[in-house]
Amino acid sequence: MTASRTTSAPSVDRLAPWGFAAFVEANTHDTAYRPPVVDGPVGPTIVRGGRELVNFASISFLDLERHLPVRRYFAEGALAHGLSTSGSRMTQGICRPHHVLEQTIARHTGKERAISFATGLLANIGFVHAMSSAAHFDAGIEVRNRDTVFVVDRDVHWSIWKGLEGLGYGRNVHAFRHNDVTDLARILGRDRSRKTVVIAESLYSADGTMGPIVEILDACDRHGAISMIDDANGFMVYGPENRPYAREAAAIRERADFVMVSLSKAVGLEGGAIAGPAAAVDAFELLSGTSMFTAAIQPPTAYAAERTIDVLAGTPEIVDDYLAHAARLRRQMHEAGTPTLPTESYMLSVPIGNDAVALQMREWFVEDGYLVPVFSYPAVARNQALLRLFPHAGHTEEQLDGFLRTLATYRQRLGL
Ligand SMILES: Cc1ncc(COP(=O)(O)O)c(C=O)c1O
């Protein structure tokens, strides 16, 4: 018989040097670091801490379950392929739903091949890692890419910055001013590397602006740089001629070397992928690290994502209706005298300015039954706070009218 071990929780005092308790104490806004618990499915409304709020925070905004049997796809996928990949692509092989999903993503992004990751965040980190790795397995099996230079829009997603960490800011990593192609050209003009990668987003989640994609790709061509567009927020939304940003979407499809997509936005599920030239994407299996050393998308999710992407492409009215719905809300805001950032995207950013005022508004909104995300410092520059709304396809007119009235009241109260 073995003696039972007594265990005790490690002393909190030993964690004092990290300053966690002080960090949490100093945060006066209740919801910022202690997320409320959400019950039931999230959609046009959300139940948090037992209260129902009209939800402007949902990034899966198409209300797809109104149109497609997504849960049935998921159940079919679970029954046919199980709940887990139960092992890595290297040791076991790639599961059928992932294989079909990757082919589908390659087709819809216009690239030769795609590799999937458990999230878009892991896809971005893996991309940067793969493009800058040095690996030596055996004679002839090696890459030496520590000299890669990255030139990125200053406002790219955290995951890109995380991947770039440690690569040498000012040496192998440069940032250009947000959406500023002149600044990009200035940096590229000084760059003497043979291996330069430019990274920009299609649609920036921080401010809802669409990047100047065509001009960025022109600059890459002039300089001989490789391009990577993070299309997390544009995938399956932009593309067809009748929609905004058709020119940018065509350029991403036809001219970008690599594109990253997320399945947590329009597709309404979870996962991510990098699509690009076949030889590079094949090498990413080993070199990204975030494919080989971690779990994959769950098979039923991969299966449901593939079905959803194809149905979305074949039923353009789902996205067309949503974009019209978002444009209507934007127009109504303008008619009510509420400015939005000048962008035609489905994200609505309302400049507020003062950080404290924006955080106060967020609390008032919750009290009055609305969940409205606020982007304040450090997500954006100090005192350039924004309300950043995702209209949801399932919002009713009554909910939107109520929101517009409430917003107008706050603006009046604050003298905005
Ligand atoms: C521009 C951008 N890139 C990457 C990501 C990460 O994607 P995922 O949610 O699939 O991890 C997001 C999501 O917030 C995003 O907005």
The ligand as an SDF file (V2000), in Angstrom:
LIG
                    3D

 16 16  0  0  0  0  0  0  0  0999 V2000
   -7.9340   39.9580  -37.9450 C   0  0  0  0  0  0  0  0  0  0  0  0
   -8.0010   38.7290  -37.0970 C   0  0  0  0  0  0  0  0  0  0  0  0
   -7.0470   37.8030  -37.2240 N   0  0  0  0  0  0  0  0  0  0  0  0
   -7.0740   36.6730  -36.4980 C   0  0  0  0  0  0  0  0  0  0  0  0
   -8.0740   36.4350  -35.5820 C   0  0  0  0  0  0  0  0  0  0  0  0
   -8.0660   35.1660  -34.7870 C   0  0  0  0  0  0  0  0  0  0  0  0
   -9.0000   34.2710  -35.3410 O   0  0  0  0  0  0  0  0  0  0  0  0
   -9.6370   33.0820  -34.4890 P   0  0  0  0  0  0  0  0  0  0  0  0
  -10.7880   33.6370  -33.7260 O   0  0  0  0  0  0  0  0  0  0  0  0
  -10.0630   32.0710  -35.5130 O   0  0  0  0  0  0  0  0  0  0  0  0
   -8.5650   32.5590  -33.5950 O   0  0  0  0  0  0  0  0  0  0  0  0
   -9.0920   37.3790  -35.4260 C   0  0  0  0  0  0  0  0  0  0  0  0
  -10.1710   37.1670  -34.4400 C   0  0  0  0  0  0  0  0  0  0  0  0
  -10.4230   37.9860  -33.5990 O   0  0  0  0  0  0  0  0  0  0  0  0
   -9.0590   38.5700  -36.2020 C   0  0  0  0  0  0  0  0  0  0  0  0
  -10.0120   39.5220  -36.0860 O   0  0  0  0  0  0  0  0  0  0  0  0
  1  2  1  0
  2  3  1  0
  2 15  2  0
  3  4  2  0
  4  5  1  0
  5  6  1  0
  5 12  2  0
  6  7  1  0
  7  8  1  0
  8  9  2  0
  8 10  1  0
  8 11  1  0
 12 13  1  0
 12 15  1  0
 13 14  2  0
 15 16  1  0
M  END
$$$$
